[in-house]
C-alpha cells in the first residue's frame, strides 16, 4: 500500500490513541485521518511540508486532530485549538522570513 503518511507517524498516532491491536480497517481509518490532518495543518501553516519530528507544535496538533477524528468530534477541533492553530500559522510565517530582523 502506497501512502503519504510520514514514516513513524502511524505508530505514534496508534500509541497516542492507545490502539494496541492490529486491524486493517482501523489502520486504514487512521491513515486517512493522518493524511487529512497533515494536509489540513500544512494549509494552516501555509507550507507544502511540515517536519513533524522537529516541529513539536505541529506534531501535537496532528495527534490531537487525529484524536478528534477518531472520537468523531472533528467539528469542535478548530474551536478548541484556535490558539494553537494561530501559533502554528504565525510560527510558519516567521520561519519563512529569515531576513526579518528579530527585536
N, CA, C and O atoms as CSV, one atom per row, in Angstrom:
chain,resi,resn,atom,element,x,y,z
A,1,UNK,N,N,0.832,-1.177,0.000
A,1,UNK,CA,C,0.000,0.000,0.000
A,1,UNK,C,C,0.879,1.242,0.000
A,1,UNK,O,O,1.771,1.382,0.837
A,2,UNK,N,N,0.622,2.143,-0.944
A,2,UNK,CA,C,1.357,3.398,-1.017
A,2,UNK,C,C,0.582,4.456,-0.250
A,2,UNK,O,O,-0.628,4.606,-0.422
A,3,UNK,N,N,1.289,5.185,0.595
A,3,UNK,CA,C,0.633,6.206,1.401
A,3,UNK,C,C,1.537,7.414,1.543
A,3,UNK,O,O,2.751,7.320,1.363
A,4,UNK,N,N,0.945,8.538,1.865
A,4,UNK,CA,C,1.724,9.755,2.057
A,4,UNK,C,C,1.964,10.033,3.535
A,4,UNK,O,O,2.377,11.135,3.897
A,5,UNK,N,N,1.713,9.060,4.383
A,5,UNK,CA,C,1.924,9.234,5.818
A,5,UNK,C,C,3.421,9.211,6.100
A,5,UNK,O,O,4.101,8.243,5.760
A,6,UNK,N,N,3.940,10.276,6.724
A,6,UNK,CA,C,5.372,10.297,7.062
A,6,UNK,C,C,5.751,9.098,7.935
A,6,UNK,O,O,4.963,8.630,8.756
A,7,UNK,N,N,6.965,8.623,7.736
A,7,UNK,CA,C,7.452,7.448,8.457
A,7,UNK,C,C,7.362,7.642,9.969
A,7,UNK,O,O,7.755,8.684,10.494
A,8,UNK,N,N,6.850,6.647,10.650
A,8,UNK,CA,C,6.761,6.673,12.107
A,8,UNK,C,C,5.518,7.350,12.652
A,8,UNK,O,O,5.208,7.208,13.834
A,9,UNK,N,N,4.799,8.086,11.809
A,9,UNK,CA,C,3.632,8.832,12.280
A,9,UNK,C,C,2.490,7.885,12.652
A,9,UNK,O,O,1.843,8.080,13.680
A,10,UNK,N,N,2.235,6.868,11.834
A,10,UNK,CA,C,1.148,5.936,12.131
A,10,UNK,C,C,1.358,5.288,13.494
A,10,UNK,O,O,0.425,5.193,14.292
A,11,UNK,N,N,2.577,4.844,13.759
A,11,UNK,CA,C,2.867,4.208,15.041
A,11,UNK,C,C,2.707,5.198,16.195
A,11,UNK,O,O,2.210,4.833,17.261
A,12,UNK,N,N,3.125,6.446,15.986
A,12,UNK,CA,C,2.990,7.471,17.018
A,12,UNK,C,C,1.517,7.718,17.337
A,12,UNK,O,O,1.140,7.820,18.504
A,13,UNK,N,N,0.684,7.814,16.297
A,13,UNK,CA,C,-0.746,8.067,16.495
A,13,UNK,C,C,-1.404,6.872,17.178
A,13,UNK,O,O,-2.223,7.050,18.080
A,14,UNK,N,N,-1.057,5.662,16.760
A,14,UNK,CA,C,-1.626,4.475,17.402
A,14,UNK,C,C,-1.269,4.436,18.883
A,14,UNK,O,O,-2.115,4.101,19.713
A,15,UNK,N,N,-0.042,4.770,19.221
A,15,UNK,CA,C,0.365,4.796,20.630
A,15,UNK,C,C,-0.384,5.888,21.384
A,15,UNK,O,O,-0.829,5.667,22.510
A,16,UNK,N,N,-0.528,7.060,20.776
A,16,UNK,CA,C,-1.223,8.184,21.413
A,16,UNK,C,C,-2.689,7.847,21.689
A,16,UNK,O,O,-3.245,8.247,22.713
A,17,UNK,N,N,-3.306,7.111,20.768
A,17,UNK,CA,C,-4.713,6.738,20.918
A,17,UNK,C,C,-4.893,5.417,21.667
A,17,UNK,O,O,-6.014,4.930,21.812
A,18,UNK,N,N,-3.798,4.847,22.137
A,18,UNK,CA,C,-3.808,3.576,22.874
A,18,UNK,C,C,-4.413,2.444,22.040
A,18,UNK,O,O,-5.154,1.607,22.556
A,19,UNK,N,N,-4.091,2.431,20.759
A,19,UNK,CA,C,-4.541,1.361,19.869
A,19,UNK,C,C,-3.419,0.337,19.807
A,19,UNK,O,O,-2.394,0.553,19.160
A,20,UNK,N,N,-3.629,-0.777,20.489
A,20,UNK,CA,C,-2.590,-1.799,20.606
A,20,UNK,C,C,-2.881,-3.029,19.752
A,20,UNK,O,O,-2.040,-3.921,19.641
A,21,UNK,N,N,-4.055,-3.080,19.153
A,21,UNK,CA,C,-4.443,-4.231,18.360
A,21,UNK,C,C,-4.169,-3.983,16.881
A,21,UNK,O,O,-4.035,-2.842,16.439
A,22,UNK,N,N,-4.091,-5.065,16.137
A,22,UNK,CA,C,-3.881,-4.985,14.692
A,22,UNK,C,C,-5.215,-5.232,13.997
A,22,UNK,O,O,-5.826,-6.289,14.156
A,23,UNK,N,N,-5.655,-4.250,13.228
A,23,UNK,CA,C,-6.902,-4.360,12.484
A,23,UNK,C,C,-6.765,-3.517,11.223
A,23,UNK,O,O,-6.471,-2.324,11.295
A,24,UNK,N,N,-6.976,-4.134,10.085
A,24,UNK,CA,C,-6.774,-3.441,8.809
A,24,UNK,C,C,-7.696,-2.231,8.664
A,24,UNK,O,O,-7.261,-1.184,8.187
A,25,UNK,N,N,-8.957,-2.357,9.066
A,25,UNK,CA,C,-9.886,-1.231,8.941
A,25,UNK,C,C,-9.496,-0.075,9.848
A,25,UNK,O,O,-9.564,1.086,9.442
A,26,UNK,N,N,-9.092,-0.384,11.067
A,26,UNK,CA,C,-8.647,0.662,11.992
A,26,UNK,C,C,-7.436,1.377,11.419
A,26,UNK,O,O,-7.350,2.604,11.469
A,27,UNK,N,N,-6.505,0.614,10.878
A,27,UNK,CA,C,-5.298,1.206,10.306
A,27,UNK,C,C,-5.626,2.089,9.098
A,27,UNK,O,O,-5.056,3.170,8.949
A,28,UNK,N,N,-6.530,1.639,8.245
A,28,UNK,CA,C,-6.935,2.453,7.093
A,28,UNK,C,C,-7.601,3.750,7.545
A,28,UNK,O,O,-7.352,4.812,6.975
A,29,UNK,N,N,-8.445,3.661,8.566
A,29,UNK,CA,C,-9.089,4.865,9.105
A,29,UNK,C,C,-8.058,5.829,9.675
A,29,UNK,O,O,-8.161,7.040,9.478
A,30,UNK,N,N,-7.067,5.298,10.380
A,30,UNK,CA,C,-6.023,6.155,10.950
A,30,UNK,C,C,-5.176,6.795,9.854
A,30,UNK,O,O,-4.832,7.973,9.944
A,31,UNK,N,N,-4.844,6.033,8.835
A,31,UNK,CA,C,-4.063,6.585,7.722
A,31,UNK,C,C,-4.837,7.716,7.058
A,31,UNK,O,O,-4.266,8.756,6.730
A,32,UNK,N,N,-6.133,7.514,6.860
A,32,UNK,CA,C,-6.967,8.571,6.275
A,32,UNK,C,C,-6.990,9.806,7.180
A,32,UNK,O,O,-6.894,10.934,6.696
A,33,UNK,N,N,-7.118,9.591,8.490
A,33,UNK,CA,C,-7.123,10.707,9.445
A,33,UNK,C,C,-5.786,11.439,9.433
A,33,UNK,O,O,-5.748,12.668,9.495
A,34,UNK,N,N,-4.704,10.697,9.353
A,34,UNK,CA,C,-3.369,11.306,9.332
A,34,UNK,C,C,-3.177,12.113,8.053
A,34,UNK,O,O,-2.735,13.260,8.104
A,35,UNK,N,N,-3.505,11.522,6.908
A,35,UNK,CA,C,-3.345,12.233,5.635
A,35,UNK,C,C,-4.178,13.508,5.612
A,35,UNK,O,O,-3.712,14.556,5.166
A,36,UNK,N,N,-5.406,13.412,6.092
A,36,UNK,CA,C,-6.287,14.578,6.154
A,36,UNK,C,C,-5.717,15.644,7.085
A,36,UNK,O,O,-5.737,16.833,6.767
A,37,UNK,N,N,-5.213,15.213,8.223
A,37,UNK,CA,C,-4.678,16.147,9.218
A,37,UNK,C,C,-3.382,16.794,8.757
A,37,UNK,O,O,-3.163,17.981,8.999
A,38,UNK,N,N,-2.529,16.039,8.102
A,38,UNK,CA,C,-1.282,16.597,7.570
A,38,UNK,C,C,-1.607,17.683,6.547
A,38,UNK,O,O,-1.034,18.771,6.592
A,39,UNK,N,N,-2.527,17.390,5.624
A,39,UNK,CA,C,-2.912,18.378,4.612
A,39,UNK,C,C,-3.544,19.605,5.264
A,39,UNK,O,O,-3.263,20.735,4.863
A,40,UNK,N,N,-4.381,19.392,6.250
A,40,UNK,CA,C,-5.037,20.494,6.958
A,40,UNK,C,C,-4.007,21.388,7.644
A,40,UNK,O,O,-4.060,22.611,7.515
A,41,UNK,N,N,-3.077,20.785,8.369
A,41,UNK,CA,C,-2.067,21.561,9.100
A,41,UNK,C,C,-1.105,22.269,8.145
A,41,UNK,O,O,-0.663,23.382,8.430
A,42,UNK,N,N,-0.778,21.641,7.023
A,42,UNK,CA,C,0.054,22.316,6.026
A,42,UNK,C,C,-0.675,23.531,5.467
A,42,UNK,O,O,-0.056,24.563,5.207
A,43,UNK,N,N,-1.979,23.414,5.284
A,43,UNK,CA,C,-2.769,24.547,4.818
A,43,UNK,C,C,-2.795,25.679,5.830
A,43,UNK,O,O,-2.660,26.846,5.461
A,44,UNK,N,N,-2.966,25.349,7.094
A,44,UNK,CA,C,-2.963,26.356,8.162
A,44,UNK,C,C,-1.593,27.032,8.222
A,44,UNK,O,O,-1.495,28.253,8.350
A,45,UNK,N,N,-0.539,26.217,8.128
A,45,UNK,CA,C,0.819,26.750,8.218
A,45,UNK,C,C,1.227,27.490,6.949
A,45,UNK,O,O,2.142,28.313,6.979
A,46,UNK,N,N,0.558,27.205,5.839
A,46,UNK,CA,C,0.909,27.847,4.577
A,46,UNK,C,C,2.189,27.303,3.979
A,46,UNK,O,O,2.914,28.023,3.292
A,47,UNK,N,N,2.471,26.034,4.235
A,47,UNK,CA,C,3.683,25.393,3.722
A,47,UNK,C,C,3.308,24.096,3.012
A,47,UNK,O,O,2.219,23.557,3.209
A,48,UNK,N,N,4.225,23.608,2.186
A,48,UNK,CA,C,3.961,22.368,1.463
A,48,UNK,C,C,4.425,21.135,2.226
A,48,UNK,O,O,4.082,20.013,1.855
A,49,UNK,N,N,5.199,21.330,3.285
A,49,UNK,CA,C,5.662,20.203,4.097
A,49,UNK,C,C,5.964,20.680,5.512
A,49,UNK,O,O,6.473,21.781,5.723
A,50,UNK,N,N,5.637,19.828,6.469
A,50,UNK,CA,C,5.953,20.094,7.873
A,50,UNK,C,C,6.770,18.915,8.376
A,50,UNK,O,O,6.411,17.763,8.134
A,51,UNK,N,N,7.849,19.189,9.063
A,51,UNK,CA,C,8.649,18.130,9.677
A,51,UNK,C,C,8.094,17.885,11.078
A,51,UNK,O,O,8.407,18.617,12.017
A,52,UNK,N,N,7.273,16.856,11.205
A,52,UNK,CA,C,6.623,16.562,12.480
A,52,UNK,C,C,7.599,16.033,13.524
A,52,UNK,O,O,7.281,16.008,14.713
A,53,UNK,N,N,8.774,15.615,13.093
A,53,UNK,CA,C,9.811,15.186,14.034
A,53,UNK,C,C,10.393,16.391,14.762
A,53,UNK,O,O,10.738,16.301,15.941
A,54,UNK,N,N,10.503,17.517,14.064
A,54,UNK,CA,C,11.147,18.721,14.594
A,54,UNK,C,C,10.134,19.681,15.208
A,54,UNK,O,O,10.380,20.245,16.274
A,55,UNK,N,N,9.012,19.866,14.550
A,55,UNK,CA,C,8.031,20.863,14.964
A,55,UNK,C,C,7.073,20.263,15.986
A,55,UNK,O,O,6.109,19.585,15.632
A,56,UNK,N,N,7.353,20.522,17.247
A,56,UNK,CA,C,6.572,19.944,18.352
A,56,UNK,C,C,5.110,20.391,18.313
A,56,UNK,O,O,4.206,19.583,18.526
A,57,UNK,N,N,4.880,21.676,18.040
A,57,UNK,CA,C,3.514,22.194,17.987
A,57,UNK,C,C,2.712,21.483,16.902
A,57,UNK,O,O,1.581,21.061,17.141
A,58,UNK,N,N,3.288,21.350,15.721
A,58,UNK,CA,C,2.605,20.667,14.617
A,58,UNK,C,C,2.352,19.204,14.961
A,58,UNK,O,O,1.284,18.674,14.657
A,59,UNK,N,N,3.321,18.549,15.590
A,59,UNK,CA,C,3.162,17.148,15.983
A,59,UNK,C,C,2.021,16.993,16.981
A,59,UNK,O,O,1.204,16.080,16.856
A,60,UNK,N,N,1.961,17.881,17.972
A,60,UNK,CA,C,0.885,17.813,18.963
A,60,UNK,C,C,-0.477,18.071,18.325
A,60,UNK,O,O,-1.457,17.404,18.655
A,61,UNK,N,N,-0.535,19.039,17.409
A,61,UNK,CA,C,-1.792,19.312,16.712
A,61,UNK,C,C,-2.214,18.127,15.843
A,61,UNK,O,O,-3.400,17.809,15.760
A,62,UNK,N,N,-1.255,17.480,15.203
A,62,UNK,CA,C,-1.552,16.297,14.398
A,62,UNK,C,C,-2.151,15.200,15.272
A,62,UNK,O,O,-3.165,14.602,14.914
A,63,UNK,N,N,-1.529,14.940,16.407
A,63,UNK,CA,C,-2.035,13.903,17.309
A,63,UNK,C,C,-3.443,14.236,17.793
A,63,UNK,O,O,-4.319,13.371,17.814
A,64,UNK,N,N,-3.655,15.489,18.181
A,64,UNK,CA,C,-4.965,15.864,18.703
A,64,UNK,C,C,-6.041,15.874,17.622
A,64,UNK,O,O,-7.182,15.497,17.888
A,65,UNK,N,N,-5.698,16.297,16.414
A,65,UNK,CA,C,-6.698,16.283,15.335
A,65,UNK,C,C,-7.083,14.844,15.005
A,65,UNK,O,O,-8.255,14.562,14.755
A,66,UNK,N,N,-6.120,13.940,15.001
A,66,UNK,CA,C,-6.430,12.520,14.779
A,66,UNK,C,C,-7.293,11.969,15.911
A,66,UNK,O,O,-8.175,11.142,15.680
A,67,UNK,N,N,-7.038,12.424,17.119
A,67,UNK,CA,C,-7.856,12.008,18.270
A,67,UNK,C,C,-9.296,12.483,18.083
A,67,UNK,O,O,-10.235,11.725,18.328
A,68,UNK,N,N,-9.472,13.718,17.655
A,68,UNK,CA,C,-10.816,14.244,17.431
A,68,UNK,C,C,-11.516,13.493,16.302
A,68,UNK,O,O,-12.708,13.200,16.401
A,69,UNK,N,N,-10.792,13.182,15.239
A,69,UNK,CA,C,-11.381,12.402,14.146
A,69,UNK,C,C,-11.786,11.030,14.655
A,69,UNK,O,O,-12.889,10.565,14.367
A,70,UNK,N,N,-10.914,10.379,15.403
A,70,UNK,CA,C,-11.184,9.048,15.935
A,70,UNK,C,C,-12.384,9.055,16.880
A,70,UNK,O,O,-13.122,8.073,16.960
A,71,UNK,N,N,-12.576,10.157,17.590
A,71,UNK,CA,C,-13.695,10.290,18.533
A,71,UNK,C,C,-14.941,10.868,17.870
A,71,UNK,O,O,-15.954,11.087,18.534
A,72,UNK,N,N,-14.872,11.113,16.572
A,72,UNK,CA,C,-15.965,11.686,15.791
A,72,UNK,C,C,-16.428,13.024,16.366
A,72,UNK,O,O,-17.622,13.277,16.523
A,73,UNK,N,N,-15.442,13.873,16.674
A,73,UNK,CA,C,-15.717,15.199,17.230
A,73,UNK,C,C,-14.953,16.276,16.465
A,73,UNK,O,O,-14.643,17.327,17.024
A,74,UNK,N,N,-14.649,16.027,15.201
A,74,UNK,CA,C,-13.819,16.941,14.419
A,74,UNK,C,C,-14.421,18.339,14.323
A,74,UNK,O,O,-13.688,19.319,14.195
A,75,UNK,N,N,-15.740,18.440,14.382
A,75,UNK,CA,C,-16.388,19.742,14.219
A,75,UNK,C,C,-16.017,20.739,15.316
A,75,UNK,O,O,-16.217,21.939,15.131
A,76,UNK,N,N,-15.487,20.287,16.440
A,76,UNK,CA,C,-15.100,21.215,17.512
A,76,UNK,C,C,-13.583,21.391,17.626
A,76,UNK,O,O,-13.112,22.121,18.498
A,77,UNK,N,N,-12.819,20.730,16.758
A,77,UNK,CA,C,-11.361,20.821,16.838
A,77,UNK,C,C,-10.871,22.250,16.662
A,77,UNK,O,O,-10.094,22.739,17.482
A,78,UNK,N,N,-11.312,22.929,15.607
A,78,UNK,CA,C,-10.830,24.294,15.339
A,78,UNK,C,C,-11.144,25.233,16.489
A,78,UNK,O,O,-10.312,26.060,16.862
A,79,UNK,N,N,-12.323,25.115,17.048
A,79,UNK,CA,C,-12.712,25.969,18.175
A,79,UNK,C,C,-11.817,25.699,19.385
A,79,UNK,O,O,-11.345,26.634,20.031
A,80,UNK,N,N,-11.589,24.444,19.685
A,80,UNK,CA,C,-10.816,24.084,20.875
A,80,UNK,C,C,-9.319,24.333,20.730
A,80,UNK,O,O,-8.617,24.471,21.732
A,81,UNK,N,N,-8.822,24.393,19.495
A,81,UNK,CA,C,-7.392,24.569,19.264
A,81,UNK,C,C,-7.076,25.829,18.459
A,81,UNK,O,O,-6.032,25.908,17.812
A,82,UNK,N,N,-7.969,26.806,18.499
A,82,UNK,CA,C,-7.789,28.038,17.714
A,82,UNK,C,C,-6.471,28.729,18.035
A,82,UNK,O,O,-5.772,29.177,17.126
A,83,UNK,N,N,-6.129,28.821,19.296
A,83,UNK,CA,C,-4.893,29.494,19.704
A,83,UNK,C,C,-3.662,28.764,19.168
A,83,UNK,O,O,-2.736,29.392,18.654
A,84,UNK,N,N,-3.657,27.448,19.291
A,84,UNK,CA,C,-2.526,26.657,18.822
A,84,UNK,C,C,-2.408,26.706,17.299
A,84,UNK,O,O,-1.301,26.751,16.763
A,85,UNK,N,N,-3.547,26.697,16.602
A,85,UNK,CA,C,-3.529,26.785,15.142
A,85,UNK,C,C,-2.991,28.135,14.690
A,85,UNK,O,O,-2.231,28.214,13.724
A,86,UNK,N,N,-3.383,29.195,15.385
A,86,UNK,CA,C,-2.865,30.527,15.060
A,86,UNK,C,C,-1.360,30.580,15.321
A,86,UNK,O,O,-0.616,31.175,14.542
A,87,UNK,N,N,-0.914,29.966,16.405
A,87,UNK,CA,C,0.523,29.927,16.708
A,87,UNK,C,C,1.293,29.195,15.617
A,87,UNK,O,O,2.377,29.628,15.227
A,88,UNK,N,N,0.740,28.087,15.122
A,88,UNK,CA,C,1.389,27.344,14.036
A,88,UNK,C,C,1.490,28.215,12.788
A,88,UNK,O,O,2.525,28.236,12.121
A,89,UNK,N,N,0.423,28.925,12.479
A,89,UNK,CA,C,0.412,29.803,11.308
A,89,UNK,C,C,1.470,30.902,11.442
A,89,UNK,O,O,2.252,31.136,10.521
A,90,UNK,N,N,1.486,31.563,12.581
A,90,UNK,CA,C,2.445,32.656,12.806
A,90,UNK,C,C,3.872,32.129,12.810
A,90,UNK,O,O,4.762,32.732,12.210
A,91,UNK,N,N,4.091,31.004,13.487
A,91,UNK,CA,C,5.425,30.403,13.536
A,91,UNK,C,C,5.924,30.084,12.127
A,91,UNK,O,O,7.091,30.319,11.816
A,92,UNK,N,N,5.058,29.558,11.287
A,92,UNK,CA,C,5.447,29.230,9.912
A,92,UNK,C,C,5.762,30.479,9.106
A,92,UNK,O,O,6.693,30.483,8.301
A,93,UNK,N,N,4.987,31.544,9.318
A,93,UNK,CA,C,5.272,32.810,8.632
A,93,UNK,C,C,6.624,33.369,9.048
A,93,UNK,O,O,7.403,33.814,8.204
A,94,UNK,N,N,6.899,33.347,10.327
A,94,UNK,CA,C,8.179,33.850,10.838
A,94,UNK,C,C,9.328,33.002,10.303
A,94,UNK,O,O,10.347,33.537,9.866
A,95,UNK,N,N,9.166,31.683,10.337
A,95,UNK,CA,C,10.220,30.789,9.852
A,95,UNK,C,C,10.488,30.967,8.359
A,95,UNK,O,O,11.603,30.729,7.895
A,96,UNK,N,N,9.467,31.384,7.605
A,96,UNK,CA,C,9.650,31.552,6.161
A,96,UNK,C,C,10.258,32.906,5.797
A,96,UNK,O,O,10.527,33.161,4.623
A,97,UNK,N,N,10.477,33.767,6.774
A,97,UNK,CA,C,11.041,35.103,6.546
A,97,UNK,C,C,12.370,35.248,7.295
A,97,UNK,O,O,12.443,36.014,8.256
A,98,UNK,N,N,13.416,34.538,6.882
A,98,UNK,CA,C,14.677,34.571,7.627
A,98,UNK,C,C,15.380,35.928,7.592
A,98,UNK,O,O,16.242,36.189,8.432
A,99,UNK,N,N,15.033,36.791,6.644
A,99,UNK,CA,C,15.704,38.086,6.538
A,99,UNK,C,C,15.117,39.142,7.462
A,99,UNK,O,O,15.647,40.249,7.556
A,100,UNK,N,N,14.037,38.811,8.139
A,100,UNK,CA,C,13.410,39.767,9.044
A,100,UNK,C,C,14.262,39.880,10.300
A,100,UNK,O,O,14.685,38.872,10.865
A,101,UNK,N,N,14.508,41.092,10.726
A,101,UNK,CA,C,15.333,41.343,11.907
A,101,UNK,C,C,14.514,41.062,13.158
A,101,UNK,O,O,13.395,41.553,13.302
A,102,UNK,N,N,15.079,40.271,14.059
A,102,UNK,CA,C,14.412,39.991,15.324
A,102,UNK,C,C,14.698,41.107,16.308
A,102,UNK,O,O,15.801,41.651,16.340
A,103,UNK,N,N,13.705,41.445,17.108
A,103,UNK,CA,C,13.845,42.511,18.103
A,103,UNK,C,C,14.082,41.900,19.457
A,103,UNK,O,O,14.228,42.621,20.444
